[in-house]
Amino acid sequence: MSQAGVISDEPSPPVNRDWSEEAKGILKAEMKRRNLTYGNLMQLLADEGVQETEVNLRNKVSRGNFSAAFFLQCLSVMKCTNIQLFAEKPIQTYRFQLKRGPKPKQ
């Protein structure tokens, strides 16, 4: 947006990303934030009726080869309510509006 007095810096998300790597990174980061092991995640999933072995979980996550449903199940059992996408360059908008005060008296 380019108007007089307004500056906007709106980076767009990268186009050529390895989305499997992104999903894997998000799951691993959320596990780390909560100090969860694959064994802990296995138990949390089992409590919700999802049967996975610890080895299977580790392999699935390390490959980044899982469904959106599995991704959401993991985030849900970890009680994750927010995730940050594009962490390398968060999308930020800066807006500056020039305000003119009263004309100085002469």
KELO-634896 format. One line per 3 residues: for each residue x, y, z of C-alpha. Coordinates in steps of 0.05 Angstrom, whole numbers. Each point is the difference from the previous one (the first is absolute). Layout:
# KELO-634896
X:Y:Z; ...
//
This chain:
# KELO-634896
0:0:0; 33:64:-20; -35:64:21
31:65:21; 22:-8:72; -14:-75:4
55:-52:-2; -19:-73:-2; 49:-58:4
-38:-64:-14; 46:-58:-17; -35:-57:-34
12:-72:23; 52:-39:-40; -30:-40:-57
50:-58:-9; 0:-33:68; 4:-72:20
-66:-4:36; 16:-68:30; 60:32:33
-43:57:25; -52:-47:31; 55:-43:31
34:62:28; -65:26:31; -15:-67:34
71:-6:27; 0:72:24; -66:-9:36
25:-65:33; 63:36:22; -38:59:29
-39:-49:43; 60:-45:16; -36:-60:-31
34:-63:-25; -27:-44:-54; -21:-47:56
-40:56:32; -32:17:-66; -17:-73:-11
-36:-2:67; -38:65:-13; -23:-27:-68
-19:-67:32; -43:37:51; -39:27:-60
-5:-69:-33; 57:9:-50; 45:-62:2
71:13:-22; 65:-31:25; 56:46:23
45:-24:-57; -56:11:-51; -11:71:26
74:16:-3; 4:-25:-72; -63:35:-22
21:67:29; 72:-5:-23; -23:-13:-72
-53:55:5; -45:-51:-35; -67:5:36
-70:24:-15; -30:66:20; -46:-39:46
59:-30:37; 34:68:4; -63:30:31
-9:-59:48; 71:10:26; -10:75:9
-66:-13:35; 27:-51:50; 58:46:15
-52:55:15; 31:44:-53; -46:57:-17
46:44:-42; 56:-13:-49; 45:50:-36
9:-9:-74; 58:29:-39; 42:8:63
62:20:-41; -33:65:-20; -64:13:40
-51:39:-38; 0:70:28; -32:64:-23
27:67:18; -44:61:-13; 21:71:12
-50:57:-9; 27:70:-5; -40:46:44
2:74:-12; -8:45:59; -28:70:-1
35:52:-43; 51:40:40; -21:71:16
39:54:-37
//
